[in-house]
Every structure is written in structure tokens, then in C-alpha cells.
């Protein structure tokens, strides 16, 4: 049983479980890649909540597009028409948010909350009206709320993959401009860059990713593919190129693994599974990322405290003061003391610790406002933090007269 499930999972992950399954998994992975790439700049631009409002604002557009298609006698549940309606409704929602923020006293988050709730409420009402009409295909409209990855046709999956790849390519082409927009829009405006147009381009890319993700994860959860991958990647790096690539990889892996799991667990909503996989990547990053992970931070703090206690104890031993308890045990394990006395290695380390302590105290007394932000006072060797000429000057000033 377990072997058969494992074999089936392996076939799905390696695109060997049928053409339709392979296309759906590939299209979902492309969507995750695009979401992570575009979402990086939304996160840095502090537009995360705007993407949430955008996703919810698409629902009335989908419902209205369905009604228009039914009135014109178009094929039932025409995906291009429904996505066009979602785009139009999403754009109206974004413009409404901007208008409320600009021309009223409402803050942006208040405007987002109002637009999100009102547009989504309107969409739910329209869907209820559509359910009571004698039309075909209306039952499939609810799949846009939570998504239905497995129901995608091959053509739809290919279109989603191509559009997602196009969104990622657009970010690559506009990378320099979006970087300036994310970190210093004021500088970009002074330099004559079209900040407004760039902001609209970024929101247009977010709209594109949101709309093409409706079929996969649904309008409620699509924002997760825009926000969770870059938020997870932020724990790993501070460099924008690496951050963008990491977010794209996490987004692609979330779509790839999530779509594969949803194929193995067909009774579970695929969109929710994909988002849970992305949440798993976020949790792993939050805990274990070497740059900012919780475990890594705890280990660094523990190492700093232990090093500080070690250097202080060595200085005390050099001055003839006894050291007991866990610190003494640690020094014995390090080979610095034996039978309560410093070993030759301990004497060398103790003299170095005493020197660093004396020079750091002199530096803090003479230059209290110049302590480097990255320095750990009392822990880091002063020669590794300050330039050599500064260290020599401190040695002269701290030498006994």
C-alpha cells in the first residue's frame, strides 16, 4: 500500500502520470513561480493587503461575465470571458482603493478592508442570483472561490503556465526599475522615472497572477501564492536578486508539490493543499533559515552568551579570582583549566580576553557613539572589528603610565 502510494507520488512529481496530470502540475508550478516573483516586490512595496483586496474584488466580475456570456449565448462557463470579467472587476477594486486613500481621510488599510468586504459580498449575492436562474454551468462558478486544480482542462493549464511565465519574464525585464521602486520611490521620482506607471505595472502583474490563479487556488487563497513565498524567502537572504530567486523557487515548489498532493488526495481542496505546502515552507524558513530563522537566532544568542561568559571567566582567572559552576566545567572541556588553574592554552586565551576587555572599555570611554552596529561588545575580538590604527591608538591610551 505504502509502496504503491509512493510510486504514484513519484510518477506525478516526475510528470509520468499521464499528460493531463503532468500539464496541470507544470502549470501550477509556473503559477507558483510567477506568484513568488511578483510577490517579492509587492512585499517590499508593502502592497500585500492590496493583493488581498484585488483577489476578493474579482468575484463580482466573474459573476457578471457569466451573466453577459449567458445573455449573448456564448458557451457555458467560457474561461476567457470569466477571466476578462475578473480582470475588469479587480481593476475597479484597485482604483476604488486608490481613490478612497487619496480623496478621503481613510487610511489605505481601511480602504482595503472596505473594498474587500463590499466587492466580495456583491460577488456572493450575484452568485446566489445565478444559482436560481435556469442556466447551465453556474455550478462551476463556485470553484473560483476555493479553486479546482484537478478540473482544469489541458488548454487551460497550458494557458495558465504561459501567462505565469510571461509575468515572471516581465519582472525580469523590469527588475532594475522595480528594485528602485521598492526601496526608494522618492529617489526614482527625482531622477525622472515614471513611478506611477511602474506602480501600475506592478499592480498589473499582481492582477495577472491573481486572475490566472483563480482556477488553481481560488480567489480567497491566491493571495497566499503572492505573499507566502517571498515572506519565506526573506528569512534566507537580504540581497534582492537572491530573494527574488528564492521566492520564485519556493513558489514553484509549493505549486508543484501541492498539485501532486492534491492528485493523490482528490477529496481535499487542491488550493488549500497548495497553500498548506507553501505554509510548510514558511514554517521551515521561520525556524531553520540560517540568516533569520528562529533556531539559528537562538543558537547565535546562546553562542554569544557562552563566549561572553567564557572570556569573562578567563579574565577573572587571570586576576586570581576563582570560577565555579557550569562555566568552570566548560573551561575544563575546552582545555583552558586543570585542577582549578589555567593551562598554557588557557593563559594565552585569558591574556587575549583581558586585552580585548581593556581595549573595548577604552574605546567605549573615548568613542561611545562610534560603536559599530555589527559589533558584539565583550565577545568579538577587537582586532576583527576595528581598523588596526584605531586598535594601536587604544593600546597607547590604555597602557599603564
N, C-alpha and C positions, 0 to 999 in steps of 0.2 A: 504493500500500500504506500508506504513512505517512499520507496524507490520509484514507484510509478509517478507519484506527485512530483518528486524531484526531477525525474526525466522530462515530464511535461513542462515544468517551470523552465528547465534548461532549454527546451525546444522553443518556448515562447521568447525567452530572453535572447536567443541566438537567431531569431527570425526564421525558424524552421517549422513552425506550427501552422502552416497554411499562409497563402498570400494575403488574405484579408486580415488575419491576425497580425502579420508582420507589418502591413501598411498602417494599421491602427496604432501599434506600438511605436513605430517610427514617427508617425505624425504627432503623437502625444509627446514623444521625446523632443521633437522640434519645437513644439509649443512651450515646453518647459525651458528649453534653451532660450527662446525668444523672451519669455517672461522674466527669466533671471537677468538677461542682458539689459532689457529696457527698465526693469525694476531697479537696477543698480542706481540709475540716475534719478528715478522717482524717489528712492530712499534718500539719496544725497541732497536732492532738491526739496526734501520734506513735503512730498506730494503723495504720501502713502494713503491718507484718508480720501484724497481726491479720486484715486483709483477705485476705492470702495464705493463712493458715490456714483462714479461712472458705471460700474458693473450693475448696480441696482437700477440705475436710470435706463438701462436697455430694455427692461421688461415691457413697459408700455409700448415701445417701438415695435417689439416683436408681435405683440397682440394686434396693434393697428395694421402692421404689414400683412398679417394673416387675414384680417378683415378685408383689406384692399385687394389682396390676391383672390379671395373668395368672390368679391364683387366683380372682378374682372374675368372670372372664370379660369384663372391660372391653375396649374397642377397643385394638388393638395400639398400643403406644407413645403412650399418651394424654399429651399435653404437660401439661395442668393437673395430672394426678396426679404426673407425674415432677417438675415444679417444686415441688409441695407436698412431695414427699419430699426434694428438695434443701433447701428451707427448713427442714424439721424437722431434717435432719442437720446443716445449717450452724449452727442454733441450739444443738444439742447440743455441737457442736465449740467454739463460743464459750463456752458455760457451762463446758465442761471446762477451757479455757484459764484462765478466771477462777478456777475452783476450785483448779487447780494453783498459780496465782500467789498465791492468798490463803491457802490452808491448808497449803502445803508450803514448803520452802526454795528451790524452783526460781524462778529469775527469769522474767520474762514471755517473754523471747525463747527460753529453754529450753523453757518450756511450749508455746509456739507451735510450735517445731520438733518436739516430741514428738507433739502433736496432729496437725499437718500430715502427718507421715510415717505415723502409725498409721492415721488415717482414710483417707488415700489408698491405703495398702496394703490395707486392708479392702475398699475400693471395687474395686480391681483384682482381688482374689480373687473377689468377688461377680460381677464381670463375666465372669471366666473360667468360673465355675459356670454362669452364664446361657447362655454360648455353647455349652455342652454339653447344654443342655436342648432338647427338641423344641418350641420356641415360635416364634411369628412376631414379627418386629420387633426381635429382640435385636441384629441387626447395627447398627441405627441408634443404639444407646446409645453407641457409641464416638465418635460425633460430638460428644458433650458434653465430651469431653476437649480437643479442638482446635477445636471449633466447625465449623459448616457453614452459613454465611450464605446461600449460594445455594439451599439446600434448604428454606428457610423458606417456609411457606405464607403466603398473604396475611393470613389471620386471625391467624397467629402474629406476623407482622411488625407488624400494627396493634396487637395486644395489647402487644407489647414497647414500641412507641412510646408508647402511652398510659401504661403503667406507668412508663416512664422520665420522661415529662413530669410524672407525679404525684410522683416522687421529687424532681425539681428544684423543683416548686412547694412541696413540704414544706420544703425547705431555705430557700426564700424566706420562708415564713411563720415559720420558727423562726430566722431569721437573727440576731436580737439575742441570743437565748439561746445559740445555738451559738457566737457570737463570744466571749461571756464564758466559755463552757465551754472553748474552745480556748486562750485566753490567760491566764485567771486563775480556775481552778475553785475555788480556796480562797476567793476573794472572793465567788463565786457562792454557795458553801455558807454563808458567814457572813451573806449577805443573805437566806438562807432559800430560795434557788432549789433545785429538785429535781435536784441534779447527777447522782445515779444514774439518774433517769428520763431526763434529757437524754442521758446517755451511752448508755443503752439505745436511745433513739430514733435516735441517730446510727448505732449499730451495726445497728439495724433497717433504716435506709435503705441502709447498705452491703450488708446481706443482700439487700435487694430488688434493688439494682443488680447484685449478683453473680449472683443467680438468673436474672434476665431476660437477663443477658449470656451465659449458658451456651450457648444456641443459636447465638449470634453468634460469639464468640471462644473459647469453651470455658473450662472451669474452670481450666486451667493459666494462660491468658493474660488472663483477665478482670481480674485484679488490675492489669494494666497500664493499663487504662482508668480505674482509680480513682487511680492514683499518678502516672503519667507526665504527664498534662495539668496538674495543679496544680504538679508539680515544674518543668515547663517554664515555667509562668506565673510562678513565684516569681522567675525571673530578670528579669522585666519591671517589677515593682512591689512596693512594701512596704505598700500600702493594701489592706485586706481586701476591700472591695467590688470594687475593680478586679481584685484577684487572683481572686476567685470568678468574675467575668465572663470574665476571660481564660482561666481553666481550662475553663470551660464552652465557650467558643468553640473552644479548641484540641481539646477532646474531641469536639465536634461535627464539626469539620473532619477529625479523624482518622477518625471513623466514616464520614463522607460520602465522603472521598477513598479510604479503604481499601476500602469496599464497591464503589465504582466500579472501582477497580483489580482487585479480585477478580472482577468481572464480565468484565473484559477478559482476565484471566489465569485462566481457570477451573481450570487444572491445579494452581494453587498454593492452599494452605490459606488461606481468607479471613481467619480470625482472626489468623494470623501476618502477613498483609499489613496488616491494620488496625493491629496493634501496631507494625509497622515504620514505618508512616506517623507514628504517634504518636512513635516514637523519632526520626524525622526532625525533627519539630517541636521535640523536646527538644534535639537537637544544634544546630539553628539558634538556639534560645534561649540555649543554653550558650555559643555562640560570639559571637553578634551582638546580644544584648539590650543596649540602652543602659544599663540600670540596673546589671546584674551580669554581663554577658557577658564572655567571656574576651578577645575582641578589644577591646571597649570599655575593659576594665580595663587592658589593655596600652597602649592609646592614652593613657589618663589618666596612667598611670605615666610614659610617655615624655614627655608634655607637662609633667608636674611636674618631671622631671629637667632637661628643656631650659630651662624657666623659671627653675629654681634656678641652673643654670649661667649663664644669661644675666644674671640680676640680680647674681650674684657677680662675673662678669666686668666688668659696668658699674661696680660699686663699686671694683674693682681699678683700672680705667682712670681713675676719678675721683681715686684716690690716687696716680696716676702709675706704676702697675705695668703692664707690658706684658701683652698677651693674644695667644696664638698658637693655631694649630691650627684644629679644626673650630668652636670657639666664636667665633673671630675671623671665620671665613667666615660664620657665622650672623649675627653682628652687622653685617657688611657688607651681607648680603642684607636685613636689617631697616632699613638706612639709619642705623644708630647710629654707625658709624665710617667714616672715609675717610682713606686714607693713614696708618693707624695712630692717628689722632686722633679724638676724639669730635666728632660733628656737633652742631649745636644741638639736634636731637631726641634725640641720644644723651646730651647733657649733662642735659637735662630728665629722661630716664629714669634716668640714673645717680644724680642727686640724689634722686629718689624712691626708688630701690633702697637707697641709703645710709641715707636716713631710716628706711625700714622696717626695715632691718637693725639700726640703732641702737635703735629703739623696741622691736623684738622682744627684743633682748638685755636691755634694761632690764626688760621685762615678765617674762622668764624668771628674771631675778635676783630680782625682788621678789615674784613670784607664781608659783612653779614648779608649784604644784598646781592652778592655775586655768586652765591652757591648754585652750581649747575643743577638744572631741573632733573637731570637723569642720575644724579649722584645719590648714593645711599651713605649718608654721614655715619661714620663709625664702622662701616662694613667694607666699602670699596677701598682698595689701596689708593692712596692719594696720587701716586705716580701714574695710575691708569686713568685719572680723571682730569688733573690739572696739567698744564704745559710745564716742561722742565724748568724754564727760567722762573716761573712762579714758585715751584717747589723749592728751588735753590734759595730764593728770597725768603721764603718762610723758614727754611733751615737756619739762615743767618739771623733772622729776628728771634727765633725760638732757642737759639744756642745760649747756654749759660754764660753770663757776663763775668 
